[in-house]
Amino acid sequence: MSGPHDVSAAALSREHIGIEVYGTRHVLDVDTAHALVDALQEALRQAPNLDF
């Protein structure tokens, strides 16, 4: 698994998703993968409004 930003994901089965982020591989169950996507989407929605 490799992508333009060193982040990729693939369905491994009906129950598991594989993700690789900068060379570190993880296997998540589908429910955890959905929760991660939801959390990332929320963070991306908030990011433009943050001041540092």
C-alpha positions in Angstrom: 0.0 0.0 0.0 1.5 3.3 -1.1 0.0 6.6 -2.2 1.0 10.1 -3.2 1.0 11.3 0.4 2.3 8.1 1.9 -1.2 7.3 3.1 -3.3 4.5 1.7 -6.1 2.2 2.6 -7.6 -1.1 1.3 -10.4 -3.4 2.1 -8.9 -6.6 3.4 -12.2 -8.4 4.0 -15.8 -7.6 4.8 -14.7 -7.1 8.4 -11.3 -5.5 8.1 -9.7 -2.4 6.5 -5.9 -2.1 6.2 -4.3 1.4 6.3 -0.8 2.5 6.0 0.4 5.9 7.1 4.0 6.8 6.4 5.1 3.2 6.4 3.2 2.1 9.5 0.5 -0.5 8.8 -2.7 -0.9 10.8 -5.6 -3.3 10.4 -8.9 -1.9 11.7 -12.3 -3.5 12.0 -14.9 -1.8 9.9 -16.7 -0.1 12.8 -13.4 1.4 14.0 -12.5 2.5 10.5 -15.9 4.3 10.2 -15.3 6.0 13.6 -11.8 7.1 12.4 -13.3 8.5 9.2 -15.9 10.4 11.1 -13.3 11.8 13.5 -11.0 12.9 10.6 -13.9 14.5 8.8 -14.8 16.5 11.9 -11.2 17.6 12.3 -11.0 18.7 8.7 -14.3 20.7 9.1 -12.8 22.5 12.1 -9.3 23.1 10.7 -10.1 26.2 8.6 -11.5 27.9 11.7 -8.5 27.4 14.0 -6.0 30.2 14.6 -2.4 29.4 15.6 
